[in-house]
Amino acid sequence: NDMQEMRIMMPTPEKLLTPGVIVLLSLMVAGFLGLSLAPDAVLGTLALNPQGVLHGRIWQLVTYPFVNGTCGLLCNGLIVLFIGSSVEREWRTKSFISLWLIVSIVCGILWVLLTMLTGRPALGMGAGACGYGLIATMGLLFRGRRFLMILATLEAQHIAIGLIVLGVILSLPQPLTLVWVAGALVAYLYVKARWSLRDRPAVRTGPRRSGAGGQFVDID
């Protein structure tokens, strides 16, 4: 068990390109190309416009993560590829996409509410909220497992905490962007709710299988 917990997670290309990851990355690339070729149309239709949402464009709550600039596509794309694929392999595609949508919608609603309360409506775009959601989920699902981080190996929960703290610090000049970092909190609550539902007493047809610390099974 100790050796299993200490192993370095080195996914192969086949493991990285899981079905859900392929779909999300494809949509992100499409959004990036659309933003480059027809910025006004993409921003007006797919980016998160508080006034637009209030007037019925509720689809923007799920489309804004796919509108990324160059830096956003690179950073968020890497998070989806490396962290998202690990989460999807652990949870399967349905639960992985559900997590993405829940974080996107909740943080999108928070963005709309806060911009309206401050009287400074602003367009929201980028997969930052979903990225932080995946980071927090990784820290919970793979707690105790070690991942290769640059030239050292660190436990998943320490990587997650470090990246979230960095996100908070980087958001201080523009406090509204803390809404995206809040994606980590949304994901944390979602994962805890899943585990709570899983652990409810139920009639079992066989003995409950025990596993190594830090490992969880899908409840779908």
N, C-alpha and C positions, 0 to 999 in steps of 0.2 A: 504493500500500500504506500509506504513512504517513497519507494522508488517511482511509483506511478505519479505521486503528487509532485515530485521533483523534476519530472521530465520536461524538456523544452518543447513547446508546441510549435512544430514546423509544418504547417499545412502544405500539401502539394497543390499545383495548379488546378487539378481536378477537384480538390476539396474547396478551393477558394471560389470557383465558379459554380456556386450552387444555384438552383433555379430562381429563387427569390432575389438573390444578389444580381443575377444576370438581368432580370426585369428592372430592378431599381437603377442599376448602372446605365442601362439602355435609355431609360426615361431621363436620367440626369444628363446624359450626353445629348439627347434630343433637345432638352430644355436649353442647354448651353448653346447648341447650334442655332436654335430658334432665337435666342437672345442676341446672338451675334448678327443674324441675318435680318431679323424683324423685331428690334427691341421694343418698339412702341406696342405692337400687337401682343407680344408675349407678356410684357409687364402689365398691360391693361387687362389681359384675359387670365393669366395663370398666376401672377404674383399676388400676394395677399394685400388687398386694398380694403381697409376697414369700411369705407363707405360702400364699396362694392359688395362686401359680405352682407352688410345691413340691408342692401337693396336686392338681395336674392342670389348673389354669386357665391353661394356656399361651397361650390366645388373648389374655390381657391384655398379652403382649409386643408385640402389634400394635394393640391398641385404646386403650392409655393416651394416645397422642398426640392422640386426638380428644376427650379430656375436658379442657376448658379453661374457666377462669373468664373474666370480662369482659376483663381486661387481657391474659391469655394469648391469647384469641381474636383480639383486635385486633392485637397484636404479631406473633404467629405467622402469623395470616391474611395480613398484609401481606407477610411474608417469602415465604409460599407463592405469593401473587399475583404479586409483582414478580420475585422471584428464581427461584421454582419454575417460572414460565412460561418464563423464558429458558432454564433448564436443560432443560426438556421440549422446547422447540423445537429445541435443539441435539442432544439425545439421542433424542428420540421418547418416547412414553408408556411403553412397556415398560421401558426402562432407567431412566426417571425414577422410576417406581413401585418398581422393584427397589432403587434407591438408598434411597428412603424406608423400605422394609421392612427392609433390612439395618441401617441406622442405628437404627431403632426396636428391632429385636430385640437387637442387640449391646449398646446402651446399657441396654435393659431388663434384660438378663442381668447387666450390671455393677451396676445398681441393686440387684437382688436379692442378689447376692453380697456387696456392700459393707454393705448393711443387716443381713444375717445375720451377717457377720463382726464388726460393731460391736455386735451385740446390740440394735440399736434399729430394728426393722422399721418402715418408714414407707411410706405410700401414695405412689406415683409417678404423676404425671399431667401432661398438657400436651405440646405439640409442640416443646418447646425443643430437644431433642436433634436432631430432624429439621430444625428451623430452622437450627441451627448447621451441620448436615451440608450443607444447601443453600448456606449462605454460603461454606463452604470449597470446595464444588464450583464455585461461581461464580468464586471467586478463581483456581482452576486452569483452568477451561474458557475463561474470557474474559481471561486474563492479557494485559495490554497494552491492552485496550479501556477506554474511559472511559465512566463512567456519571454521570448527574446526581445529585448528593448535596446536598440542600438548595439552596444557592445557588452551589455550585461543582461542577466535574467532577473526579472522581478515578478512577484506574485501579482495575480490579476487584480486583486482589490487595491493594491498599492498603485498600480498603473492607473486604475480608474480614478482614485482619489487625486492623484497628481494632475491628471488631465483636466478634471473638473475644477480644481483649484486654479489651474492656469487659465481656464476659461473664464472664471470669475474675475481674475486679475485683468485679463485682456478686455473685459466688458466694462470696467470701471469708467473709462472715458466716455462711453455711451451706455449709460445704465439700462436703457430700454432693451439692449441686446442680452441682458440677463435672462430675458424670457426664453431665449434659446438654450441657455445653460440649464434652465429649469426643466428642460427635457429629461435631464438625469433624474430629477425628483419624480417626475411623472412615471418614468420607467421603473424606478425603485418601488413606487406604490403599486404599480401594475404587477410586477414580479411577486411582491409580497402577497398581493391578493390571490394570485394563482396558487402560491404555495399554501395559503390558508384554505382555499377550496380543496386542494389536493389532500390536505391533512384532516379534513372533516371525517368523522366516523362514518363508515359505509360498510355494507355487506360485502364481504370478500369471498371470492371463489377459490382462493388459494393463499398460501403464506406470502406475506409481504417480503419482497426482496430487498435486502440491505446492500448498500454499495459503499464505495470509498468516499471519504469526506470530500465535499466540494463538487460531487457529481449529482446530477438530477436527471429525472426522466420526464418526457413529455406527458402532459395530462390530457391531451386531446383524445 
